[in-house]
Amino acid sequence: MDLRPELLPPAVDPRRLDALHTEIGRITDLLATGSTDAEAAITAFNADTGHAYTVRDFADPCAARSLTDFATEAARPAHPRVPDITRDELAEIIHRIATGDRETDHYLRLLHASIPHPHLADLIFHPPAHLRDAPPHALADAALAYRPIAL
């Protein structure tokens, strides 16, 4: 299924990607040398990107992802909210995540920002027994059925 453009990962300007790549490297170097400027650099980086990265993200940025993937993530919106995702679109996004799509991180951020279910990643990667091996539409139904408890 094709997804609407607002559900797809936004393109990143190569110049922006290069600038973020360079800044990530600079912050990593500041941390490696114990510079007191590292915290301020991370704060400025977060202000520029809209994300909430911590020292841990920069201490070893290649541990969980490549430097290019880190820069690409930082260049994209931190909370890409699309409130009117349909059941079919949600099922397609879940399918893409479950099959290891290259843009899984974007799709997970999109779901967390757009669907109120508090454990979407667990629902997809570690579903409850009655949803193990369920098709994406069943997982989408479970995600859409969640209602927060009113206090």
Secondary structure by P-SEA (a helix, b strand, c coil): cccccccccccccaaaaaaaaaaaaaaaaaaaacccaaaaaaaaaaaaccccccccccccccccccaaaaaaaaacccccccccccaaaaaaaaaaaaacccaaaaaaaaaaaccccccccccccccccccccccaaaaaaaaaacccccc
